[in-house]
């Protein structure tokens, strides 16, 4: 699944080619995404200028005067800029004709992504949308303070990895980056969130910020499906220390990394270095 760095990379990659440009048309080849694409969306978007692109959590917001198009990439989605006439792939469900000379295509084999249309009060305040209203702070913003994780964790018996991946606590810390951050600071992923002290949470907060910033700089993490707005893969996978390395030597102590399933997600850790 594309995580925060991949979505941020997509946002930054699309901005120079889409912001300030007019959408000439939207073609919906298959409206059956996680929620059906609104039938009125092609008519509402035709002729609209994209005044800006922003990100909230893993949602991309395309701002226009008429409304906000909100896109989530789901499990396997991607947005690609291609030249007109490029053969359409089977799972290119949505195609925007942009007056910059590009076509923007939403590709989603599993169709867990979405494309929604925000108007009215949500146009003035997108955060009021039900999918955004309860999201926690952005991990690279000032709202993600040094004591946020510690204060939110008090009384929580859930494993710390599950706690980190709760979007009500903080957005965008998905499976890959939760594994990596916990290893960096030596915290066992199954330790109860409420039994970790303030000093360790401070170091974990700093690790999350650093790892996400590093991943964004490198263009995200290359997995099966992710590419950025130009169809290029991310490169952070070269830096992964635990995720996807179960049974391989720990980069610190040389012992074999272990793997457990936590909430149906792969959790890889070093039993010696993390406690």
C-alpha positions as CSV (number, residue, x, y, z in Angstrom):
1,X,0.0,0.0,0.0
2,X,1.3,3.5,-0.8
3,X,2.2,5.1,2.5
4,X,2.6,8.8,3.4
5,X,6.0,9.3,1.7
6,X,4.7,7.7,-1.5
7,X,1.6,9.9,-1.4
8,X,3.6,13.0,-0.6
9,X,6.0,12.2,-3.5
10,X,3.1,11.8,-5.8
11,X,1.7,15.2,-4.6
12,X,5.0,17.0,-5.2
13,X,5.6,15.3,-8.5
14,X,2.2,16.2,-9.9
15,X,2.1,19.8,-8.7
16,X,4.3,21.4,-11.4
17,X,2.3,19.8,-14.2
18,X,-1.3,20.1,-12.8
19,X,-1.4,23.2,-10.6
20,X,-2.7,26.2,-12.5
21,X,-3.8,24.0,-15.4
22,X,-7.3,23.5,-16.8
23,X,-9.0,20.1,-16.8
24,X,-10.5,19.7,-20.2
25,X,-12.3,16.4,-19.6
26,X,-12.5,13.4,-17.2
27,X,-13.2,10.0,-18.7
28,X,-14.4,7.4,-16.3
29,X,-13.7,3.9,-17.6
30,X,-14.8,2.1,-14.4
31,X,-16.6,3.9,-11.6
32,X,-16.5,0.8,-9.3
33,X,-13.8,1.9,-6.8
34,X,-14.1,1.5,-3.0
35,X,-17.0,4.0,-3.3
36,X,-18.5,4.6,-6.8
37,X,-17.1,7.6,-8.6
38,X,-19.8,10.3,-8.4
39,X,-21.7,10.3,-11.7
40,X,-21.6,14.1,-11.9
41,X,-17.8,14.4,-11.5
42,X,-16.9,14.6,-15.2
43,X,-19.4,17.5,-15.8
44,X,-18.3,19.3,-12.6
45,X,-14.6,19.1,-13.5
46,X,-14.8,20.0,-17.2
47,X,-13.2,23.4,-17.7
48,X,-12.1,23.7,-14.0
49,X,-8.6,25.0,-13.2
50,X,-6.7,23.2,-10.5
51,X,-5.7,25.9,-8.1
52,X,-3.6,23.6,-5.9
53,X,-2.8,20.1,-4.7
54,X,-2.5,19.2,-1.1
55,X,-2.3,16.1,1.1
56,X,-4.0,15.1,4.3
57,X,-2.8,11.8,5.6
58,X,-2.9,9.5,2.6
59,X,-5.6,11.6,0.8
60,X,-4.7,13.8,-2.2
61,X,-6.9,17.0,-2.5
62,X,-7.2,18.6,-5.9
63,X,-8.6,22.1,-5.3
64,X,-10.8,23.9,-7.9
65,X,-13.3,26.8,-7.6
66,X,-16.2,24.4,-8.0
67,X,-15.1,21.7,-5.5
68,X,-12.3,19.5,-4.2
69,X,-11.5,16.2,-5.8
70,X,-10.3,13.9,-3.1
71,X,-8.3,10.8,-4.1
72,X,-7.0,7.9,-2.0
73,X,-4.7,5.4,-3.7
74,X,-6.0,2.4,-1.7
75,X,-3.9,-0.8,-1.7
76,X,-2.5,-0.7,-5.2
77,X,-3.4,2.7,-6.7
78,X,-1.1,5.1,-8.5
79,X,-1.4,8.4,-10.4
80,X,0.7,8.7,-13.6
81,X,1.2,11.4,-16.1
82,X,1.4,10.1,-19.6
83,X,1.4,11.6,-23.1
84,X,-2.0,11.5,-24.9
85,X,-2.2,8.4,-27.1
86,X,-0.3,6.2,-24.6
87,X,-2.1,2.8,-24.7
88,X,-4.5,2.6,-21.7
89,X,-3.8,-0.2,-19.2
90,X,-6.5,-2.5,-18.1
91,X,-6.8,-0.9,-14.7
92,X,-6.6,2.7,-15.7
93,X,-10.0,3.5,-14.4
94,X,-9.9,7.4,-14.6
95,X,-8.3,9.6,-17.2
96,X,-8.0,13.4,-16.9
97,X,-7.2,15.4,-20.0
98,X,-5.1,18.4,-18.8
99,X,-4.4,21.4,-20.9
100,X,-0.7,21.1,-20.1
101,X,-0.5,18.4,-22.7
102,X,-0.5,15.5,-20.2
103,X,-3.1,12.9,-19.3
104,X,-3.4,12.0,-15.6
105,X,-4.4,8.4,-15.1
106,X,-5.6,6.7,-12.0
107,X,-4.5,3.0,-12.0
108,X,-5.8,0.7,-9.4
109,X,-5.9,-3.1,-10.0
110,X,-7.6,-3.9,-6.7
111,X,-10.0,-1.0,-6.8
112,X,-9.7,-0.1,-3.1
113,X,-8.9,3.5,-3.9
114,X,-11.5,6.3,-4.2
115,X,-12.2,9.5,-6.0
116,X,-14.7,11.7,-4.2
117,X,-16.1,15.2,-4.8
118,X,-16.3,17.8,-1.9
119,X,-18.5,20.8,-2.2
120,X,-20.5,23.2,0.1
121,X,-19.1,23.4,3.6
122,X,-16.5,20.8,2.8
123,X,-15.1,23.1,0.1
124,X,-14.4,25.7,2.7
125,X,-13.2,23.2,5.3
126,X,-12.1,19.9,3.8
127,X,-11.2,18.7,7.3
128,X,-14.9,18.5,8.1
129,X,-15.3,15.6,5.7
130,X,-16.0,12.4,7.7
131,X,-12.9,10.6,6.2
132,X,-10.7,13.5,7.4
133,X,-12.4,14.8,10.5
134,X,-10.9,12.2,13.0
135,X,-7.4,12.0,11.6
136,X,-4.5,12.6,14.0
137,X,-1.7,15.1,13.4
138,X,0.7,15.0,10.5
139,X,4.0,13.5,11.6
140,X,6.0,16.2,9.9
141,X,4.0,19.1,11.3
142,X,4.3,21.1,14.5
143,X,1.1,19.5,15.7
144,X,3.1,16.2,16.2
145,X,4.8,17.5,19.3
146,X,7.5,15.8,21.3
147,X,5.1,14.6,24.0
148,X,2.2,13.6,21.7
149,X,2.9,9.9,21.5
150,X,3.6,9.6,25.2
151,X,0.4,11.4,26.2
152,X,-1.8,9.5,23.7
153,X,-0.4,6.2,24.9
154,X,-1.3,6.4,28.5
155,X,-3.5,3.5,29.5
156,X,-3.2,1.8,26.1
157,X,-2.6,-1.9,26.2
158,X,-2.3,-2.3,22.4
159,X,1.1,-3.3,21.0
160,X,3.1,-0.2,20.2
161,X,3.2,-1.0,16.5
162,X,-0.6,-1.1,16.3
163,X,-0.7,2.2,18.3
164,X,1.6,3.9,15.8
165,X,-0.4,2.7,12.9
166,X,-3.7,4.1,14.3
167,X,-4.5,7.1,12.1
168,X,-6.4,8.7,15.0
169,X,-3.1,8.9,16.9
170,X,-0.9,10.1,14.0
171,X,-1.4,9.8,10.3
172,X,0.8,8.2,7.7
173,X,2.9,5.9,9.9
174,X,2.1,2.7,7.9
175,X,3.5,-0.8,8.3
176,X,6.9,-0.2,6.6
177,X,7.8,2.9,8.5
178,X,6.4,1.6,11.9
179,X,8.7,-1.4,11.6
180,X,11.7,0.8,10.7
181,X,11.1,3.4,13.4
182,X,10.8,0.9,16.2
183,X,14.0,-0.9,15.1
184,X,15.9,2.4,14.9
185,X,15.1,3.2,18.6
186,X,15.2,-0.4,19.8
187,X,11.6,-0.8,20.9
188,X,10.0,-4.3,20.6
189,X,6.9,-3.9,18.3
190,X,4.7,-6.1,20.7
191,X,5.5,-4.1,23.8
192,X,2.3,-2.5,25.3
193,X,2.1,1.1,24.2
194,X,1.2,2.3,27.7
195,X,4.3,0.7,29.2
196,X,6.8,2.8,27.3
197,X,8.3,5.8,29.0
198,X,8.4,9.5,27.9
199,X,12.1,9.4,26.9
200,X,11.7,6.4,24.6
201,X,8.7,8.0,23.0
202,X,10.6,11.1,22.4
203,X,13.3,9.2,20.6
204,X,10.6,7.3,18.7
205,X,9.0,10.6,17.6
206,X,12.3,11.8,16.3
207,X,12.9,8.5,14.4
208,X,9.4,8.7,12.8
209,X,10.1,12.3,11.6
210,X,13.6,11.4,10.3
211,X,12.6,8.2,8.5
212,X,9.6,9.8,6.8
213,X,11.6,12.8,5.7
214,X,14.4,10.5,4.4
215,X,11.8,8.4,2.5
216,X,10.2,11.5,0.9
217,X,13.7,12.7,-0.1
218,X,14.4,9.4,-1.8
219,X,11.0,9.3,-3.5
220,X,9.2,6.7,-1.4
221,X,9.6,3.0,-1.0
222,X,9.6,0.7,-4.0
223,X,7.1,-2.2,-3.5
224,X,5.0,-4.2,-6.0
225,X,2.8,-1.4,-7.1
226,X,4.1,2.0,-6.2
227,X,5.4,4.5,-8.7
228,X,5.4,8.3,-8.5
229,X,3.6,10.8,-10.8
230,X,5.9,10.2,-13.7
231,X,5.8,6.4,-13.4
232,X,9.2,6.1,-11.7
233,X,9.7,3.9,-8.6
234,X,10.8,5.1,-5.2
235,X,14.2,4.3,-3.8
236,X,13.9,4.1,0.0
237,X,13.7,0.3,-0.1
238,X,17.5,0.4,-0.5
239,X,17.6,1.7,3.1
240,X,15.2,-0.7,4.8
241,X,16.7,-2.4,7.9
242,X,14.0,-4.8,9.0
243,X,10.9,-4.6,6.8
244,X,10.9,-7.5,4.3
245,X,14.1,-8.9,5.8
246,X,12.7,-11.7,8.0
247,X,15.2,-14.5,8.4
248,X,18.1,-12.3,7.4
249,X,20.9,-11.0,9.7
250,X,20.2,-8.0,11.8
251,X,22.4,-5.1,10.5
252,X,23.4,-4.3,14.1
253,X,24.0,-7.6,15.9
254,X,24.0,-10.2,13.1
255,X,21.3,-12.4,14.7
256,X,18.4,-13.6,12.5
257,X,15.5,-11.2,12.3
258,X,12.1,-12.6,13.4
259,X,8.7,-12.1,11.9
260,X,5.2,-12.2,13.5
261,X,1.8,-11.3,12.1
262,X,0.2,-8.4,13.9
263,X,-3.3,-7.3,12.7
264,X,-2.7,-9.3,9.6
265,X,0.5,-7.3,8.8
266,X,4.1,-8.5,8.7
267,X,6.0,-7.4,11.7
268,X,9.8,-7.9,11.5
269,X,12.1,-7.2,14.4
270,X,15.3,-8.2,16.1
271,X,14.7,-10.1,19.4
272,X,18.2,-9.0,20.7
273,X,18.2,-5.3,19.7
274,X,14.5,-4.5,20.4
275,X,13.0,-4.8,23.9
